[in-house]
């Protein structure tokens, strides 16, 4: 069950990015000017990429910065949680 949750957390946002890009490519083109940044976001920061696509086409103002900050926090938290789990696994050996 733990492995299923880890796979879901890791691949879930990337799968959502792929589906969202297939369903609304115009929104992605409005949020990003090139393919480079969304590709890097897909690999390294999927939550931030999704939050940016949510707010960027209308212009980032006011509360939108909080939404992007939440995406950044989720990306940092996911990397931190994986490091914590790795440390716990190897400490037991």
Biopython code that builds the backbone (N, CA, C, O; Angstrom):
import numpy as np
from Bio.PDB.StructureBuilder import StructureBuilder

atoms = [
    (1, "UNK", "N", (0.816, -1.192, 0.000)),
    (1, "UNK", "CA", (0.000, 0.000, 0.000)),
    (1, "UNK", "C", (0.862, 1.260, 0.000)),
    (1, "UNK", "O", (0.520, 2.254, -0.639)),
    (2, "UNK", "N", (1.969, 1.211, 0.713)),
    (2, "UNK", "CA", (2.871, 2.348, 0.785)),
    (2, "UNK", "C", (3.489, 2.640, -0.581)),
    (2, "UNK", "O", (3.645, 3.799, -0.963)),
    (3, "UNK", "N", (3.840, 1.580, -1.312)),
    (3, "UNK", "CA", (4.420, 1.772, -2.649)),
    (3, "UNK", "C", (3.383, 2.371, -3.601)),
    (3, "UNK", "O", (3.722, 3.210, -4.435)),
    (4, "UNK", "N", (2.143, 1.951, -3.482)),
    (4, "UNK", "CA", (1.092, 2.504, -4.318)),
    (4, "UNK", "C", (0.925, 3.995, -4.056)),
    (4, "UNK", "O", (0.770, 4.778, -4.992)),
    (5, "UNK", "N", (0.957, 4.386, -2.795)),
    (5, "UNK", "CA", (0.835, 5.796, -2.449)),
    (5, "UNK", "C", (2.023, 6.590, -2.977)),
    (5, "UNK", "O", (1.841, 7.700, -3.476)),
    (6, "UNK", "N", (3.222, 6.052, -2.880)),
    (6, "UNK", "CA", (4.408, 6.736, -3.382)),
    (6, "UNK", "C", (4.341, 6.930, -4.894)),
    (6, "UNK", "O", (4.688, 7.996, -5.402)),
    (7, "UNK", "N", (3.900, 5.913, -5.604)),
    (7, "UNK", "CA", (3.767, 6.016, -7.062)),
    (7, "UNK", "C", (2.681, 7.023, -7.423)),
    (7, "UNK", "O", (2.842, 7.804, -8.360)),
    (8, "UNK", "N", (1.590, 7.007, -6.691)),
    (8, "UNK", "CA", (0.498, 7.946, -6.963)),
    (8, "UNK", "C", (0.930, 9.388, -6.734)),
    (8, "UNK", "O", (0.596, 10.265, -7.531)),
    (9, "UNK", "N", (1.666, 9.645, -5.661)),
    (9, "UNK", "CA", (2.136, 11.004, -5.377)),
    (9, "UNK", "C", (3.172, 11.447, -6.409)),
    (9, "UNK", "O", (3.200, 12.613, -6.803)),
    (10, "UNK", "N", (4.008, 10.532, -6.837)),
    (10, "UNK", "CA", (5.055, 10.874, -7.796)),
    (10, "UNK", "C", (4.499, 11.069, -9.205)),
    (10, "UNK", "O", (4.829, 12.053, -9.867)),
    (11, "UNK", "N", (3.677, 10.163, -9.660)),
    (11, "UNK", "CA", (3.190, 10.222, -11.037)),
    (11, "UNK", "C", (1.865, 10.955, -11.180)),
    (11, "UNK", "O", (1.501, 11.344, -12.289)),
    (12, "UNK", "N", (1.143, 11.151, -10.103)),
    (12, "UNK", "CA", (-0.164, 11.796, -10.161)),
    (12, "UNK", "C", (-0.155, 13.184, -10.783)),
    (12, "UNK", "O", (-0.905, 13.426, -11.728)),
    (13, "UNK", "N", (0.671, 14.109, -10.285)),
    (13, "UNK", "CA", (0.672, 15.443, -10.877)),
    (13, "UNK", "C", (1.207, 15.449, -12.302)),
    (13, "UNK", "O", (0.772, 16.263, -13.117)),
    (14, "UNK", "N", (2.129, 14.570, -12.615)),
    (14, "UNK", "CA", (2.649, 14.502, -13.976)),
    (14, "UNK", "C", (1.590, 13.973, -14.942)),
    (14, "UNK", "O", (1.478, 14.444, -16.074)),
    (15, "UNK", "N", (0.822, 12.999, -14.484)),
    (15, "UNK", "CA", (-0.286, 12.491, -15.297)),
    (15, "UNK", "C", (-1.341, 13.576, -15.493)),
    (15, "UNK", "O", (-1.898, 13.713, -16.582)),
    (16, "UNK", "N", (-1.616, 14.343, -14.447)),
    (16, "UNK", "CA", (-2.584, 15.440, -14.554)),
    (16, "UNK", "C", (-2.095, 16.501, -15.538)),
    (16, "UNK", "O", (-2.889, 17.043, -16.307)),
    (17, "UNK", "N", (-0.791, 16.802, -15.520)),
    (17, "UNK", "CA", (-0.233, 17.765, -16.478)),
    (17, "UNK", "C", (-0.430, 17.258, -17.896)),
    (17, "UNK", "O", (-0.841, 18.018, -18.773)),
    (18, "UNK", "N", (-0.145, 15.995, -18.132)),
    (18, "UNK", "CA", (-0.283, 15.419, -19.470)),
    (18, "UNK", "C", (-1.731, 15.488, -19.961)),
    (18, "UNK", "O", (-1.986, 15.895, -21.095)),
    (19, "UNK", "N", (-2.672, 15.094, -19.112)),
    (19, "UNK", "CA", (-4.082, 15.124, -19.502)),
    (19, "UNK", "C", (-4.545, 16.559, -19.736)),
    (19, "UNK", "O", (-5.243, 16.836, -20.712)),
    (20, "UNK", "N", (-4.159, 17.470, -18.846)),
    (20, "UNK", "CA", (-4.561, 18.871, -18.976)),
    (20, "UNK", "C", (-3.998, 19.493, -20.249)),
    (20, "UNK", "O", (-4.684, 20.260, -20.925)),
    (21, "UNK", "N", (-2.743, 19.161, -20.577)),
    (21, "UNK", "CA", (-2.130, 19.682, -21.796)),
    (21, "UNK", "C", (-2.837, 19.144, -23.037)),
    (21, "UNK", "O", (-2.992, 19.867, -24.021)),
    (22, "UNK", "N", (-3.266, 17.888, -23.002)),
    (22, "UNK", "CA", (-3.997, 17.323, -24.144)),
    (22, "UNK", "C", (-5.393, 17.929, -24.278)),
    (22, "UNK", "O", (-5.893, 18.090, -25.392)),
    (23, "UNK", "N", (-6.022, 18.264, -23.155)),
    (23, "UNK", "CA", (-7.387, 18.789, -23.184)),
    (23, "UNK", "C", (-7.434, 20.286, -23.500)),
    (23, "UNK", "O", (-8.356, 20.733, -24.183)),
    (24, "UNK", "N", (-6.464, 21.073, -23.021)),
    (24, "UNK", "CA", (-6.468, 22.525, -23.206)),
    (24, "UNK", "C", (-5.093, 23.042, -23.637)),
    (24, "UNK", "O", (-4.429, 23.732, -22.864)),
    (25, "UNK", "N", (-4.659, 22.721, -24.852)),
    (25, "UNK", "CA", (-3.334, 23.179, -25.276)),
    (25, "UNK", "C", (-3.241, 24.702, -25.410)),
    (25, "UNK", "O", (-2.157, 25.264, -25.252)),
    (26, "UNK", "N", (-4.344, 25.371, -25.697)),
    (26, "UNK", "CA", (-4.314, 26.834, -25.824)),
    (26, "UNK", "C", (-3.998, 27.495, -24.488)),
    (26, "UNK", "O", (-3.305, 28.511, -24.448)),
    (27, "UNK", "N", (-4.493, 26.934, -23.410)),
    (27, "UNK", "CA", (-4.198, 27.488, -22.080)),
    (27, "UNK", "C", (-2.708, 27.372, -21.768)),
    (27, "UNK", "O", (-2.118, 28.286, -21.193)),
    (28, "UNK", "N", (-2.104, 26.254, -22.144)),
    (28, "UNK", "CA", (-0.674, 26.061, -21.922)),
    (28, "UNK", "C", (0.148, 27.009, -22.781)),
    (28, "UNK", "O", (1.165, 27.534, -22.329)),
    (29, "UNK", "N", (-0.286, 27.232, -24.014)),
    (29, "UNK", "CA", (0.419, 28.183, -24.872)),
    (29, "UNK", "C", (0.310, 29.602, -24.328)),
    (29, "UNK", "O", (1.240, 30.396, -24.474)),
    (30, "UNK", "N", (-0.816, 29.927, -23.702)),
    (30, "UNK", "CA", (-0.984, 31.258, -23.119)),
    (30, "UNK", "C", (-0.137, 31.425, -21.853)),
    (30, "UNK", "O", (0.294, 32.534, -21.537)),
    (31, "UNK", "N", (0.100, 30.338, -21.135)),
    (31, "UNK", "CA", (0.865, 30.417, -19.888)),
    (31, "UNK", "C", (2.372, 30.414, -20.132)),
    (31, "UNK", "O", (3.118, 31.057, -19.394)),
    (32, "UNK", "N", (2.822, 29.704, -21.148)),
    (32, "UNK", "CA", (4.253, 29.572, -21.420)),
    (32, "UNK", "C", (4.536, 29.968, -22.862)),
    (32, "UNK", "O", (3.750, 29.678, -23.763)),
    (33, "UNK", "N", (5.667, 30.631, -23.068)),
    (33, "UNK", "CA", (6.003, 31.076, -24.421)),
    (33, "UNK", "C", (6.796, 30.031, -25.192)),
    (33, "UNK", "O", (6.890, 30.116, -26.417)),
    (34, "UNK", "N", (7.367, 29.052, -24.509)),
    (34, "UNK", "CA", (8.138, 28.012, -25.190)),
    (34, "UNK", "C", (7.843, 26.663, -24.544)),
    (34, "UNK", "O", (7.143, 26.579, -23.534)),
    (35, "UNK", "N", (8.385, 25.624, -25.138)),
    (35, "UNK", "CA", (8.195, 24.276, -24.613)),
    (35, "UNK", "C", (9.167, 23.970, -23.481)),
    (35, "UNK", "O", (8.942, 23.033, -22.714)),
    (36, "UNK", "N", (10.239, 24.737, -23.364)),
    (36, "UNK", "CA", (11.316, 24.475, -22.422)),
    (36, "UNK", "C", (10.844, 24.515, -20.967)),
    (36, "UNK", "O", (11.097, 23.576, -20.213)),
    (37, "UNK", "N", (10.160, 25.593, -20.562)),
    (37, "UNK", "CA", (9.757, 25.751, -19.156)),
    (37, "UNK", "C", (8.716, 24.735, -18.711)),
    (37, "UNK", "O", (8.856, 24.180, -17.622)),
    (38, "UNK", "N", (7.679, 24.462, -19.497)),
    (38, "UNK", "CA", (6.741, 23.432, -19.025)),
    (38, "UNK", "C", (7.373, 22.034, -18.975)),
    (38, "UNK", "O", (6.989, 21.210, -18.145)),
    (39, "UNK", "N", (8.337, 21.770, -19.857)),
    (39, "UNK", "CA", (9.024, 20.481, -19.818)),
    (39, "UNK", "C", (9.844, 20.342, -18.542)),
    (39, "UNK", "O", (9.806, 19.301, -17.887)),
    (40, "UNK", "N", (10.588, 21.393, -18.187)),
    (40, "UNK", "CA", (11.326, 21.362, -16.922)),
    (40, "UNK", "C", (10.387, 21.259, -15.722)),
    (40, "UNK", "O", (10.673, 20.553, -14.755)),
    (41, "UNK", "N", (9.265, 21.972, -15.801)),
    (41, "UNK", "CA", (8.284, 21.879, -14.728)),
    (41, "UNK", "C", (7.687, 20.489, -14.611)),
    (41, "UNK", "O", (7.433, 20.013, -13.504)),
    (42, "UNK", "N", (7.463, 19.841, -15.732)),
    (42, "UNK", "CA", (6.934, 18.475, -15.743)),
    (42, "UNK", "C", (7.892, 17.534, -15.016)),
    (42, "UNK", "O", (7.455, 16.648, -14.281)),
    (43, "UNK", "N", (9.181, 17.720, -15.217)),
    (43, "UNK", "CA", (10.177, 16.828, -14.622)),
    (43, "UNK", "C", (10.452, 17.176, -13.163)),
    (43, "UNK", "O", (10.447, 16.287, -12.311)),
    (44, "UNK", "N", (10.695, 18.462, -12.854)),
    (44, "UNK", "CA", (11.199, 18.841, -11.540)),
    (44, "UNK", "C", (10.162, 19.472, -10.609)),
    (44, "UNK", "O", (10.264, 19.304, -9.393)),
    (45, "UNK", "N", (9.175, 20.185, -11.133)),
    (45, "UNK", "CA", (8.239, 20.922, -10.281)),
    (45, "UNK", "C", (6.817, 20.845, -10.838)),
    (45, "UNK", "O", (6.294, 21.847, -11.326)),
    (46, "UNK", "N", (6.189, 19.674, -10.774)),
    (46, "UNK", "CA", (4.866, 19.539, -11.388)),
    (46, "UNK", "C", (3.766, 20.360, -10.700)),
    (46, "UNK", "O", (2.883, 20.886, -11.377)),
    (47, "UNK", "N", (3.807, 20.476, -9.372)),
    (47, "UNK", "CA", (2.765, 21.244, -8.676)),
    (47, "UNK", "C", (2.868, 22.732, -9.007)),
    (47, "UNK", "O", (1.852, 23.403, -9.189)),
    (48, "UNK", "N", (4.085, 23.240, -9.082)),
    (48, "UNK", "CA", (4.276, 24.646, -9.442)),
    (48, "UNK", "C", (3.830, 24.902, -10.872)),
    (48, "UNK", "O", (3.224, 25.933, -11.163)),
    (49, "UNK", "N", (4.125, 23.973, -11.757)),
    (49, "UNK", "CA", (3.715, 24.116, -13.155)),
    (49, "UNK", "C", (2.199, 24.153, -13.271)),
    (49, "UNK", "O", (1.652, 24.989, -13.991)),
    (50, "UNK", "N", (1.516, 23.254, -12.568)),
    (50, "UNK", "CA", (0.051, 23.254, -12.626)),
    (50, "UNK", "C", (-0.531, 24.526, -12.027)),
    (50, "UNK", "O", (-1.501, 25.071, -12.555)),
    (51, "UNK", "N", (0.046, 25.004, -10.936)),
    (51, "UNK", "CA", (-0.491, 26.235, -10.347)),
    (51, "UNK", "C", (-0.235, 27.430, -11.255)),
    (51, "UNK", "O", (-1.070, 28.331, -11.336)),
    (52, "UNK", "N", (0.909, 27.450, -11.940)),
    (52, "UNK", "CA", (1.198, 28.550, -12.860)),
    (52, "UNK", "C", (0.224, 28.544, -14.040)),
    (52, "UNK", "O", (-0.253, 29.602, -14.450)),
    (53, "UNK", "N", (-0.071, 27.382, -14.581)),
    (53, "UNK", "CA", (-1.019, 27.295, -15.695)),
    (53, "UNK", "C", (-2.416, 27.700, -15.244)),
    (53, "UNK", "O", (-3.198, 28.221, -16.040)),
    (54, "UNK", "N", (-2.732, 27.469, -13.988)),
    (54, "UNK", "CA", (-4.032, 27.860, -13.457)),
    (54, "UNK", "C", (-4.195, 29.377, -13.435)),
    (54, "UNK", "O", (-5.266, 29.884, -13.767)),
    (55, "UNK", "N", (-3.150, 30.107, -13.052)),
    (55, "UNK", "CA", (-3.296, 31.549, -12.843)),
    (55, "UNK", "C", (-2.697, 32.420, -13.938)),
    (55, "UNK", "O", (-3.134, 33.560, -14.098)),
    (56, "UNK", "N", (-1.728, 31.943, -14.693)),
    (56, "UNK", "CA", (-0.970, 32.798, -15.619)),
    (56, "UNK", "C", (-1.753, 33.343, -16.810)),
    (56, "UNK", "O", (-1.539, 34.503, -17.162)),
    (57, "UNK", "N", (-2.641, 32.593, -17.454)),
    (57, "UNK", "CA", (-3.306, 33.156, -18.639)),
    (57, "UNK", "C", (-4.105, 34.438, -18.370)),
    (57, "UNK", "O", (-4.252, 35.261, -19.273)),
    (58, "UNK", "N", (-4.614, 34.621, -17.174)),
    (58, "UNK", "CA", (-5.358, 35.830, -16.847)),
    (58, "UNK", "C", (-4.495, 36.924, -16.252)),
    (58, "UNK", "O", (-4.986, 38.020, -15.981)),
    (59, "UNK", "N", (-3.232, 36.647, -16.048)),
    (59, "UNK", "CA", (-2.344, 37.600, -15.396)),
    (59, "UNK", "C", (-2.222, 37.273, -13.920)),
    (59, "UNK", "O", (-3.221, 36.987, -13.260)),
    (60, "UNK", "N", (-1.026, 37.311, -13.408)),
    (60, "UNK", "CA", (-0.776, 36.940, -12.017)),
    (60, "UNK", "C", (-0.855, 38.192, -11.146)),
    (60, "UNK", "O", (0.023, 39.053, -11.196)),
    (61, "UNK", "N", (-1.909, 38.278, -10.356)),
    (61, "UNK", "CA", (-2.107, 39.416, -9.459)),
    (61, "UNK", "C", (-2.729, 38.929, -8.156)),
    (61, "UNK", "O", (-3.434, 37.921, -8.134)),
    (62, "UNK", "N", (-2.466, 39.641, -7.089)),
    (62, "UNK", "CA", (-3.133, 39.413, -5.808)),
    (62, "UNK", "C", (-3.014, 37.999, -5.278)),
    (62, "UNK", "O", (-1.913, 37.516, -5.011)),
    (63, "UNK", "N", (-4.153, 37.335, -5.126)),
    (63, "UNK", "CA", (-4.242, 36.000, -4.544)),
    (63, "UNK", "C", (-3.532, 34.959, -5.405)),
    (63, "UNK", "O", (-3.183, 33.888, -4.908)),
    (64, "UNK", "N", (-3.313, 35.250, -6.677)),
    (64, "UNK", "CA", (-2.645, 34.306, -7.575)),
    (64, "UNK", "C", (-1.241, 33.963, -7.090)),
    (64, "UNK", "O", (-0.777, 32.840, -7.286)),
    (65, "UNK", "N", (-0.563, 34.916, -6.461)),
    (65, "UNK", "CA", (0.771, 34.639, -5.941)),
    (65, "UNK", "C", (0.717, 33.598, -4.832)),
    (65, "UNK", "O", (1.653, 32.814, -4.675)),
    (66, "UNK", "N", (-0.352, 33.579, -4.071)),
    (66, "UNK", "CA", (-0.507, 32.579, -3.009)),
    (66, "UNK", "C", (-0.707, 31.198, -3.617)),
    (66, "UNK", "O", (-0.190, 30.211, -3.093)),
    (67, "UNK", "N", (-1.445, 31.116, -4.708)),
    (67, "UNK", "CA", (-1.654, 29.832, -5.383)),
    (67, "UNK", "C", (-0.328, 29.293, -5.917)),
    (67, "UNK", "O", (-0.033, 28.108, -5.766)),
    (68, "UNK", "N", (0.472, 30.160, -6.540)),
    (68, "UNK", "CA", (1.782, 29.729, -7.040)),
    (68, "UNK", "C", (2.695, 29.343, -5.875)),
    (68, "UNK", "O", (3.442, 28.371, -5.977)),
    (69, "UNK", "N", (2.643, 30.087, -4.776)),
    (69, "UNK", "CA", (3.452, 29.755, -3.596)),
    (69, "UNK", "C", (3.041, 28.404, -3.017)),
    (69, "UNK", "O", (3.899, 27.658, -2.542)),
    (70, "UNK", "N", (1.761, 28.074, -3.044)),
    (70, "UNK", "CA", (1.313, 26.764, -2.584)),
    (70, "UNK", "C", (1.873, 25.659, -3.469)),
    (70, "UNK", "O", (2.247, 24.598, -2.969)),
    (71, "UNK", "N", (1.935, 25.897, -4.790)),
    (71, "UNK", "CA", (2.538, 24.926, -5.695)),
    (71, "UNK", "C", (4.011, 24.715, -5.390)),
    (71, "UNK", "O", (4.494, 23.583, -5.385)),
    (72, "UNK", "N", (4.725, 25.805, -5.135)),
    (72, "UNK", "CA", (6.139, 25.701, -4.779)),
    (72, "UNK", "C", (6.297, 24.929, -3.471)),
    (72, "UNK", "O", (7.178, 24.078, -3.349)),
    (73, "UNK", "N", (5.442, 25.231, -2.494)),
    (73, "UNK", "CA", (5.492, 24.527, -1.214)),
    (73, "UNK", "C", (5.247, 23.031, -1.392)),
    (73, "UNK", "O", (5.943, 22.219, -0.782)),
    (74, "UNK", "N", (4.276, 22.654, -2.213)),
    (74, "UNK", "CA", (3.994, 21.232, -2.438)),
    (74, "UNK", "C", (5.165, 20.525, -3.105)),
    (74, "UNK", "O", (5.461, 19.376, -2.776)),
    (75, "UNK", "N", (5.835, 21.195, -4.039)),
    (75, "UNK", "CA", (7.014, 20.592, -4.671)),
    (75, "UNK", "C", (8.143, 20.396, -3.663)),
    (75, "UNK", "O", (8.763, 19.334, -3.618)),
    (76, "UNK", "N", (8.407, 21.417, -2.861)),
    (76, "UNK", "CA", (9.464, 21.302, -1.847)),
    (76, "UNK", "C", (9.107, 20.238, -0.820)),
    (76, "UNK", "O", (9.968, 19.468, -0.396)),
    (77, "UNK", "N", (7.844, 20.192, -0.421)),
    (77, "UNK", "CA", (7.413, 19.192, 0.554)),
    (77, "UNK", "C", (7.531, 17.779, -0.010)),
    (77, "UNK", "O", (7.893, 16.858, 0.722)),
    (78, "UNK", "N", (7.235, 17.589, -1.280)),
    (78, "UNK", "CA", (7.348, 16.245, -1.852)),
    (78, "UNK", "C", (8.803, 15.805, -1.918)),
    (78, "UNK", "O", (9.101, 14.635, -1.677)),
    (79, "UNK", "N", (9.717, 16.718, -2.239)),
    (79, "UNK", "CA", (11.135, 16.358, -2.237)),
    (79, "UNK", "C", (11.629, 16.113, -0.811)),
    (79, "UNK", "O", (12.423, 15.201, -0.580)),
    (80, "UNK", "N", (11.172, 16.908, 0.130)),
    (80, "UNK", "CA", (11.577, 16.714, 1.515)),
    (80, "UNK", "C", (11.051, 15.417, 2.099)),
    (80, "UNK", "O", (11.750, 14.747, 2.858)),
    (81, "UNK", "N", (9.832, 15.059, 1.752)),
    (81, "UNK", "CA", (9.250, 13.818, 2.261)),
    (81, "UNK", "C", (9.992, 12.611, 1.698)),
    (81, "UNK", "O", (10.186, 11.625, 2.409)),
    (82, "UNK", "N", (10.405, 12.669, 0.452)),
    (82, "UNK", "CA", (11.139, 11.543, -0.116)),
    (82, "UNK", "C", (12.511, 11.415, 0.534)),
    (82, "UNK", "O", (12.985, 10.299, 0.743)),
    (83, "UNK", "N", (13.154, 12.522, 0.855)),
    (83, "UNK", "CA", (14.446, 12.470, 1.544)),
    (83, "UNK", "C", (14.281, 11.928, 2.964)),
    (83, "UNK", "O", (15.116, 11.156, 3.434)),
    (84, "UNK", "N", (13.220, 12.324, 3.640)),
    (84, "UNK", "CA", (12.965, 11.830, 4.987)),
    (84, "UNK", "C", (12.745, 10.317, 4.960)),
    (84, "UNK", "O", (13.273, 9.602, 5.812)),
    (85, "UNK", "N", (11.977, 9.828, 3.999)),
    (85, "UNK", "CA", (11.735, 8.394, 3.888)),
    (85, "UNK", "C", (12.999, 7.627, 3.574)),
    (85, "UNK", "O", (13.215, 6.540, 4.111)),
    (86, "UNK", "N", (13.845, 8.180, 2.708)),
    (86, "UNK", "CA", (15.097, 7.530, 2.382)),
    (86, "UNK", "C", (16.003, 7.438, 3.609)),
    (86, "UNK", "O", (16.629, 6.406, 3.853)),
    (87, "UNK", "N", (16.067, 8.510, 4.367)),
    (87, "UNK", "CA", (16.905, 8.529, 5.556)),
    (87, "UNK", "C", (16.422, 7.514, 6.579)),
    (87, "UNK", "O", (17.239, 6.846, 7.212)),
    (88, "UNK", "N", (15.116, 7.384, 6.756)),
    (88, "UNK", "CA", (14.559, 6.422, 7.707)),
    (88, "UNK", "C", (14.846, 4.995, 7.268)),
    (88, "UNK", "O", (15.129, 4.138, 8.106)),
    (89, "UNK", "N", (14.777, 4.725, 5.963)),
    (89, "UNK", "CA", (15.034, 3.381, 5.457)),
    (89, "UNK", "C", (16.481, 2.979, 5.709)),
    (89, "UNK", "O", (16.742, 1.871, 6.177)),
    (90, "UNK", "N", (17.420, 3.864, 5.406)),
    (90, "UNK", "CA", (18.824, 3.514, 5.533)),
    (90, "UNK", "C", (19.338, 3.605, 6.965)),
    (90, "UNK", "O", (20.383, 3.032, 7.272)),
    (91, "UNK", "N", (18.649, 4.292, 7.830)),
    (91, "UNK", "CA", (19.039, 4.340, 9.242)),
    (91, "UNK", "C", (18.751, 3.015, 9.933)),
    (91, "UNK", "O", (19.428, 2.654, 10.896)),
    (92, "UNK", "N", (17.766, 2.300, 9.452)),
    (92, "UNK", "CA", (17.384, 1.025, 10.060)),
    (92, "UNK", "C", (18.343, -0.093, 9.683)),
    (92, "UNK", "O", (18.341, -1.142, 10.329)),
    (93, "UNK", "N", (19.155, 0.101, 8.663)),
    (93, "UNK", "CA", (20.043, -0.972, 8.197)),
    (93, "UNK", "C", (21.301, -1.035, 8.988)),
    (93, "UNK", "O", (22.154, -1.881, 8.723)),
]
sb = StructureBuilder()
sb.init_structure("model")
sb.init_model(0)
sb.init_chain("A")
sb.init_seg("    ")
for serial, (resi, resn, name, xyz) in enumerate(atoms, 1):
    if name == "N":
        sb.init_residue(resn, " ", resi, " ")
    sb.init_atom(name, np.array(xyz, "f"), 0.0, 1.0, " ", f" {name:<3s}", serial, name[0])
structure = sb.get_structure()
